Amino acid sequence: MFSERNVRKTGVLAVCVLLVSTFVVASFAQNRPRSTQTPKPNPTPAATTPPKPAPTATPTPTPTPQTTRPDGRTAPTLGEPPPPPRLKPTPTPTPPDVIEAGDTLVTNTELVQLHVRVIDRNNRPINNVPQNEFHIFEDGVPQTIEAFTREDVPISYGLAVDTSGSLRSQLQSVIDAGKTIIDSNKRGDETFLVRFISSDKIETVQDFTDNKEALMDGLDSFYVEGGQTAIIDAVYLSAEHVSEYRKGNDSDRRRRALIVITDGEDRNSFYKQEQLFARLREEDVQIFVIGFVNELDKEAGLIRKSPREKAVNLIKRLASETGGRAFFPESISELPGIANEIIRDLRTQYVLSYNPTNKAQDGTYRAIKVTVDQPSGDSDKRIALTRTGRLARKGEGAGTPRPPSVRMPATTTPNKKP
């Protein structure tokens, strides 16, 4: 009995304990505060990308006088050159000039420099004319020759090729002639390539370089394209680029030239002829033109000249006013010989400088004429060819821009050329 009674008590006690525990748990759960909002995750800060620097644009030559015409047309610009060639060789450094402390360096900013070719009646160069047989006249007034040389100085020149449809059949021969000219480049010479069609398609295929391989590759990339040929614009921009180009800190004792290959028919240029020739008078750039004019219409109307006559006149004027030369091949077989003549003309020139007697810097045009004494006997007549004049720029030196005069004080260490 005792055991059964104990068992019953124990069971009752266990049930009571269970009930109490259930009651306590339920009360705790009922009284526990509950959150009614879902916690938000901490926001991850967005990654910020630093702004990319604006790409540096390669400067291109731009026309100086005006940018628009009354009819709303925009002036053309020379297309941007491609990146420099990867295999461009590093030029051999020129030994620096040694200048002692206290030396005085003087450069005459008034000197006008002329590149003069002397030829006979058969257009053959004459290379043995002494200084005392040259005579310079500016507006008819004799000038004193201050400097004279026949040395072979570096040449900076452009090769501008008309790649419009009119030259389709001659293009490969033109490319080969260009390669002949480029292959003659000597140490220090630099060339740039331009292909042109209309005013908005004047492209720098290769900027100034002495890398012949890059220049040859540039010529091989030329192709024919349709458009209204803008010869005046192409010459304007290309000659300006040649004139403004400077190589490092050299003394700029360079000859400057532009070789143009075209049919000579200008159809839709922005600039007018007189604007072009006014600009060329400010630049010492000789222009050599190879004109394929035979396919142009020879018939003239009652009012207008024939396209061929206009082309011939433009080409001849470009050459004569800049001291260059014009060629009119009858066939493409003449191109190799013409290329060699241009090379010879660029190499066999005299460089004369004079200090003009007229010091006025009034922007007026000054006519220039160079003559040479004629030999006695039956020798061939000598003909001196150079540019026909210059502009006396307002507020600037009379001649080719040169570094200003510099005096090196004894306590200053002079800069050396790289």
C-alpha positions as CSV (number, residue, x, y, z in Angstrom):
1,M,0.0,0.0,0.0
2,F,2.8,2.3,0.9
3,S,4.5,1.7,-2.4
4,E,1.3,2.3,-4.4
5,R,0.6,5.4,-2.4
6,N,4.1,6.8,-3.1
7,V,3.8,6.0,-6.8
8,R,0.5,7.9,-7.0
9,K,2.0,10.9,-5.2
10,T,5.0,10.9,-7.4
11,G,2.8,10.8,-10.6
12,V,0.6,13.6,-9.3
13,L,3.7,15.7,-8.5
14,A,5.1,15.2,-11.9
15,V,1.9,16.3,-13.6
16,C,1.8,19.4,-11.5
17,V,5.4,20.2,-12.3
18,L,4.6,19.8,-16.0
19,L,1.6,22.1,-15.9
20,V,3.5,24.8,-14.0
21,S,6.4,24.6,-16.6
22,T,4.0,24.9,-19.5
23,F,2.3,27.9,-17.8
24,V,5.6,29.7,-17.2
25,V,6.8,29.2,-20.8
26,A,3.5,30.4,-22.2
27,S,3.6,33.5,-20.1
28,F,7.2,34.3,-21.0
29,A,6.4,34.0,-24.7
30,Q,3.3,36.1,-24.4
31,N,5.1,38.9,-22.6
32,R,8.2,39.0,-24.8
33,P,8.3,42.2,-27.0
34,R,8.2,41.5,-30.7
35,S,9.8,43.5,-33.6
36,T,7.4,44.5,-36.4
37,Q,10.1,45.7,-38.8
38,T,12.5,43.6,-40.9
39,P,16.1,44.8,-40.3
40,K,17.6,46.3,-43.3
41,P,21.0,45.2,-44.5
42,N,23.8,47.8,-44.3
43,P,24.2,49.4,-47.7
44,T,27.5,48.6,-49.5
45,P,29.1,51.8,-50.7
46,A,29.2,51.9,-54.5
47,A,32.7,51.7,-56.0
48,T,33.7,55.0,-57.5
49,T,35.7,55.1,-60.7
50,P,38.0,58.1,-61.0
51,P,37.2,60.2,-64.1
52,K,39.4,59.3,-67.1
53,P,41.6,62.1,-68.3
54,A,40.5,63.6,-71.7
55,P,42.6,62.2,-74.5
56,T,45.2,64.5,-75.8
57,A,44.5,65.4,-79.4
58,T,47.4,65.6,-81.9
59,P,47.5,69.2,-83.1
60,T,46.8,69.8,-86.7
61,P,47.6,72.7,-88.9
62,T,44.6,75.1,-89.3
63,P,44.1,77.9,-91.8
64,T,45.0,81.3,-90.4
65,P,43.0,84.0,-92.2
66,Q,39.3,83.0,-91.9
67,T,37.3,80.0,-90.9
68,T,34.0,80.6,-92.6
69,R,32.8,82.2,-95.8
70,P,29.6,84.2,-96.3
71,D,28.0,81.2,-97.9
72,G,28.5,79.3,-94.6
73,R,31.2,76.9,-95.8
74,T,33.8,75.9,-93.1
75,A,37.5,76.1,-93.8
76,P,39.2,72.8,-94.4
77,T,41.8,71.4,-92.0
78,L,44.6,69.0,-92.6
79,G,43.6,65.6,-91.3
80,E,45.3,64.3,-88.1
81,P,48.4,62.2,-88.6
82,P,48.5,58.6,-87.5
83,P,50.5,57.5,-84.5
84,P,54.3,57.6,-84.9
85,P,55.7,54.5,-86.6
86,R,56.8,51.8,-84.1
87,L,60.0,51.0,-85.9
88,K,61.2,54.6,-86.3
89,P,65.0,54.6,-85.8
90,T,66.5,56.8,-83.2
91,P,68.6,59.4,-85.0
92,T,72.2,59.6,-84.2
93,P,72.7,62.5,-81.8
94,T,74.5,65.5,-83.2
95,P,77.6,66.6,-81.3
96,P,76.7,69.6,-79.1
97,D,78.1,73.0,-80.0
98,V,80.7,74.1,-77.5
99,I,80.1,77.6,-76.3
100,E,82.5,79.1,-73.8
101,A,81.3,81.3,-70.9
102,G,81.3,84.9,-72.0
103,D,80.7,84.2,-75.7
104,T,78.2,86.3,-77.5
105,L,75.8,84.6,-79.9
106,V,74.3,86.9,-82.5
107,T,71.6,86.0,-85.0
108,N,70.4,88.6,-87.5
109,T,66.6,88.5,-87.5
110,E,66.4,90.8,-90.6
111,L,68.1,88.5,-93.0
112,V,66.0,87.2,-95.9
113,Q,67.1,83.8,-97.1
114,L,66.7,82.7,-100.7
115,H,67.1,79.2,-102.2
116,V,68.4,79.7,-105.8
117,R,68.7,77.3,-108.6
118,V,70.9,78.1,-111.6
119,I,70.2,76.3,-114.9
120,D,71.1,76.5,-118.5
121,R,68.7,76.6,-121.5
122,N,68.2,72.9,-121.3
123,N,67.3,73.0,-117.6
124,R,70.5,71.4,-116.5
125,P,71.9,72.6,-113.2
126,I,75.0,74.8,-113.0
127,N,76.9,74.3,-109.8
128,N,80.0,76.4,-110.1
129,V,78.8,80.0,-109.9
130,P,80.8,82.1,-107.3
131,Q,79.1,84.5,-104.9
132,N,80.4,87.7,-106.7
133,E,78.5,86.7,-109.9
134,F,75.1,86.7,-108.1
135,H,73.0,89.9,-107.8
136,I,69.8,90.4,-105.7
137,F,67.2,93.1,-106.2
138,E,64.3,93.9,-104.0
139,D,61.7,96.2,-105.6
140,G,64.4,97.0,-108.1
141,V,66.9,98.1,-105.5
142,P,70.3,96.2,-105.3
143,Q,70.9,94.3,-102.1
144,T,74.1,93.3,-100.5
145,I,74.6,89.5,-100.1
146,E,75.5,88.8,-96.5
147,A,75.8,85.0,-96.7
148,F,76.4,82.5,-99.5
149,T,76.7,78.7,-99.5
150,R,76.4,75.7,-101.6
151,E,76.4,73.2,-98.7
152,D,74.0,70.3,-98.6
153,V,71.5,71.1,-95.9
154,P,68.7,68.9,-94.7
155,I,65.3,69.1,-96.5
156,S,61.9,69.1,-95.0
157,Y,59.3,68.4,-97.7
158,G,55.8,67.2,-98.2
159,L,54.4,64.8,-100.8
160,A,50.8,65.6,-101.6
161,V,49.0,63.3,-104.0
162,D,45.6,63.8,-105.7
163,T,43.8,60.5,-105.2
164,S,40.6,61.5,-106.9
165,G,39.1,59.4,-109.7
166,S,40.9,61.4,-112.4
167,L,44.3,59.8,-111.4
168,R,43.0,56.2,-111.2
169,S,45.0,54.8,-114.1
170,Q,48.2,56.6,-113.0
171,L,48.1,55.9,-109.2
172,Q,50.5,53.0,-109.1
173,S,53.1,54.8,-111.2
174,V,52.7,57.9,-109.0
175,I,53.3,55.7,-105.9
176,D,56.4,54.3,-107.5
177,A,57.7,57.8,-108.4
178,G,57.1,58.9,-104.8
179,K,59.1,55.9,-103.5
180,T,62.0,57.0,-105.8
181,I,62.0,60.5,-104.3
182,I,61.8,59.2,-100.7
183,D,64.5,56.6,-101.3
184,S,66.9,59.5,-102.1
185,N,66.4,61.0,-98.6
186,K,69.7,61.6,-96.8
187,R,70.4,61.9,-93.2
188,G,68.5,64.7,-91.6
189,D,65.8,64.8,-94.4
190,E,62.2,64.4,-93.3
191,T,59.0,63.9,-95.3
192,F,55.3,63.9,-94.7
193,L,52.6,62.4,-96.9
194,V,49.1,63.8,-97.8
195,R,46.4,62.3,-99.9
196,F,43.6,64.7,-101.0
197,I,40.3,64.8,-102.8
198,S,37.7,67.3,-101.7
199,S,38.1,70.0,-99.0
200,D,36.9,67.5,-96.3
201,K,39.2,64.8,-97.5
202,I,42.7,66.2,-97.1
203,E,44.4,63.6,-95.0
204,T,47.8,63.3,-93.4
205,V,48.8,59.7,-94.1
206,Q,52.2,60.0,-92.4
207,D,53.5,63.1,-90.5
208,F,57.1,64.2,-90.8
209,T,59.5,61.4,-90.3
210,D,62.9,60.2,-91.5
211,N,61.7,56.5,-91.4
212,K,61.7,55.4,-95.0
213,E,59.9,52.2,-94.2
214,A,57.0,54.1,-92.6
215,L,56.9,56.4,-95.6
216,M,56.9,53.6,-98.1
217,D,54.0,51.9,-96.2
218,G,52.1,55.1,-96.2
219,L,52.4,55.4,-100.0
220,D,51.2,51.8,-100.4
221,S,48.1,52.7,-98.5
222,F,47.0,55.3,-101.0
223,Y,43.7,54.6,-102.8
224,V,41.4,56.3,-105.3
225,E,38.2,57.9,-104.0
226,G,35.4,60.0,-105.5
227,G,35.0,63.6,-104.8
228,Q,35.3,67.2,-106.1
229,T,39.1,67.9,-106.2
230,A,40.3,70.8,-103.9
231,I,43.9,71.4,-105.1
232,I,44.1,74.9,-103.8
233,D,43.0,73.8,-100.3
234,A,45.4,70.9,-100.3
235,V,48.4,73.1,-101.3
236,Y,47.4,75.8,-98.8
237,L,47.3,73.4,-95.9
238,S,50.3,71.3,-96.9
239,A,52.6,74.3,-97.6
240,E,51.6,75.8,-94.3
241,H,52.5,72.5,-92.5
242,V,55.9,72.5,-94.2
243,S,56.6,76.1,-93.3
244,E,55.6,75.8,-89.6
245,Y,57.4,72.5,-89.0
246,R,60.5,72.7,-86.8
247,K,62.7,69.8,-85.8
248,G,63.7,69.9,-82.1
249,N,66.1,72.8,-81.3
250,D,68.1,72.8,-84.5
251,S,69.1,76.0,-86.1
252,D,66.4,75.4,-88.8
253,R,68.9,75.7,-91.6
254,R,66.7,73.6,-93.8
255,R,65.3,73.7,-97.3
256,R,61.5,73.4,-97.4
257,A,59.6,72.1,-100.4
258,L,56.2,70.6,-101.4
259,I,55.8,68.1,-104.2
260,V,52.3,68.0,-105.6
261,I,51.0,65.3,-108.0
262,T,47.6,66.2,-109.6
263,D,45.6,66.7,-112.8
264,G,45.5,70.4,-111.9
265,E,41.7,70.9,-112.1
266,D,40.4,72.6,-108.9
267,R,36.7,72.0,-108.6
268,N,35.5,73.0,-105.1
269,S,38.2,74.6,-102.9
270,F,37.3,76.7,-99.9
271,Y,40.2,79.2,-100.5
272,K,40.5,81.3,-103.6
273,Q,43.7,81.5,-105.7
274,E,44.6,84.9,-104.5
275,Q,44.3,83.8,-100.8
276,L,46.6,80.9,-101.6
277,F,49.3,83.0,-103.2
278,A,49.1,85.6,-100.5
279,R,49.8,82.9,-98.0
280,L,52.6,81.4,-100.1
281,R,54.4,84.8,-100.1
282,E,54.7,84.5,-96.3
283,E,56.4,81.1,-96.6
284,D,59.7,80.0,-98.0
285,V,58.4,76.8,-99.5
286,Q,59.4,75.7,-103.0
287,I,56.6,73.9,-104.8
288,F,57.2,71.2,-107.5
289,V,54.1,70.1,-109.4
290,I,53.7,67.1,-111.6
291,G,50.5,67.8,-113.6
292,F,48.6,65.1,-115.5
293,V,46.6,67.6,-117.6
294,N,46.3,65.6,-120.9
295,E,42.9,64.1,-120.0
296,L,41.3,67.4,-119.2
297,D,38.9,69.0,-121.7
298,K,40.9,71.2,-124.2
299,E,37.9,73.0,-125.5
300,A,37.3,76.6,-124.3
301,G,33.9,78.2,-124.2
302,L,32.9,81.7,-125.3
303,I,33.1,82.9,-121.7
304,R,35.4,80.5,-119.8
305,K,38.8,79.0,-120.3
306,S,39.2,75.3,-120.9
307,P,39.8,73.2,-117.8
308,R,43.2,72.2,-119.2
309,E,44.3,75.8,-119.8
310,K,43.2,76.8,-116.2
311,A,45.0,73.8,-114.8
312,V,48.3,74.5,-116.6
313,N,48.2,78.2,-115.6
314,L,47.6,77.3,-111.9
315,I,50.4,74.7,-111.9
316,K,52.9,77.0,-113.6
317,R,52.1,79.8,-111.2
318,L,52.6,77.6,-108.2
319,A,56.0,76.7,-109.4
320,S,57.2,80.1,-110.7
321,E,56.1,82.2,-107.7
322,T,57.8,79.8,-105.2
323,G,61.0,79.1,-107.1
324,G,60.0,75.5,-107.8
325,R,59.3,73.7,-111.1
326,A,56.4,72.4,-113.1
327,F,56.3,69.1,-115.0
328,F,53.7,68.0,-117.6
329,P,54.4,64.3,-118.4
330,E,52.9,63.0,-121.7
331,S,52.9,59.5,-120.2
332,I,53.5,57.7,-116.9
333,S,56.8,56.3,-118.3
334,E,58.3,59.8,-117.7
335,L,57.7,59.7,-114.0
336,P,61.0,58.0,-112.9
337,G,63.0,60.6,-114.8
338,I,60.9,63.5,-113.3
339,A,61.4,62.1,-109.9
340,N,65.2,62.1,-110.4
341,E,65.1,65.7,-111.7
342,I,63.2,66.8,-108.6
343,I,65.8,65.1,-106.4
344,R,68.6,66.9,-108.4
345,D,66.8,70.3,-108.1
346,L,66.4,69.9,-104.3
347,R,70.1,69.0,-103.9
348,T,71.8,71.4,-106.3
349,Q,70.9,74.9,-105.0
350,Y,72.6,78.0,-103.7
351,V,71.5,79.6,-100.4
352,L,71.8,83.4,-100.4
353,S,70.9,85.8,-97.6
354,Y,70.6,89.6,-97.7
355,N,69.8,92.3,-95.2
356,P,67.0,94.4,-96.9
357,T,67.6,98.1,-97.3
358,N,63.8,98.7,-96.8
359,K,63.3,98.1,-93.0
360,A,59.6,99.1,-93.0
361,Q,57.5,96.3,-91.5
362,D,54.2,97.4,-93.0
363,G,52.8,94.1,-94.4
364,T,53.5,95.2,-98.0
365,Y,54.7,92.8,-100.8
366,R,58.4,93.2,-101.9
367,A,59.3,91.8,-105.4
368,I,62.6,89.8,-105.4
369,K,64.8,89.2,-108.4
370,V,68.1,87.3,-108.6
371,T,70.4,87.6,-111.6
372,V,73.7,85.9,-112.4
373,D,76.5,87.1,-114.6
374,Q,76.6,85.5,-118.1
375,P,79.8,83.7,-119.1
376,S,81.8,85.0,-122.0
377,G,82.1,83.1,-125.3
378,D,79.7,80.4,-126.5
379,S,78.8,79.0,-123.1
380,D,75.2,78.3,-122.3
381,K,73.1,81.1,-120.8
382,R,72.6,81.0,-117.1
383,I,69.2,81.4,-115.5
384,A,68.7,82.0,-111.8
385,L,65.4,80.8,-110.3
386,T,64.0,81.7,-106.9
387,R,60.8,82.9,-105.3
388,T,59.4,86.1,-106.7
389,G,58.9,88.0,-103.6
390,R,58.0,88.2,-99.9
391,L,55.7,90.0,-97.4
392,A,57.2,92.4,-94.9
393,R,55.2,91.2,-92.0
394,K,54.0,93.8,-89.6
395,G,55.9,93.9,-86.3
396,E,58.2,91.0,-87.3
397,G,61.6,90.5,-88.9
398,A,61.8,91.0,-92.6
399,G,62.9,87.6,-93.6
400,T,62.7,84.0,-92.6
401,P,61.9,83.7,-88.8
402,R,65.0,82.9,-86.8
403,P,65.9,82.7,-83.1
404,P,66.4,86.2,-81.5
405,S,69.8,87.5,-80.7
406,V,71.1,86.1,-77.4
407,R,73.9,87.4,-75.2
408,M,75.4,84.8,-72.9
409,P,76.7,86.5,-69.6
410,A,79.9,85.2,-68.2
411,T,78.2,83.8,-65.2
412,T,75.7,81.8,-67.1
413,T,76.2,78.2,-68.3
414,P,74.9,78.1,-71.9
415,N,72.3,75.6,-73.0
416,K,73.7,73.0,-75.3
417,K,71.8,71.5,-78.3
418,P,70.5,68.0,-77.7
